[in-house]
C-alpha cells in the first residue's frame, strides 16, 4: 500500500495506519486459539504503515470451544494480551454485544467485563 506515501519523503508517513481484525472465522486461525502464530505475524510486520489491531475477542473458532468460566477467560486473556500489546498503535477489543450472553463465549465485551476479566 503506497498510494498514501509522499514521494519526496517516503519514510515519513504519519497519517495512515494498517488495521487488522483478528476474529474467529475471519482469518485462517483465531488469535485466541493460536497466540504464538499471531505474535510472529505482528513481530514480522513489514510495512510503512504502523499496525493497529482494530478488533479481537476471547472467542475461539466454534463457539463451543471458547472459554466459558471467568477463570478460563482470564487465563486466555493472559496469553493473548501480550500478543495484541505488540501492535505499535494499540488495539481495541471487539465492542459488540451479543444477545446470547448467557453462554459466556467471550464475544461480548460487556460479558467479559461483567465476569471480571482484566483487559489492561
Secondary structure, DSSP 8 states (H G I E B T S, - for coil): --TT--TTSTT---S-EEEEEE-TTTSSS-TTT-HHHHHHHHHT---SSEEEEEEE-S--SSGGGS--SHHHHHHHHHHHHHHHTTSTT-B-------TTGGG--S--HHHHHHTT----
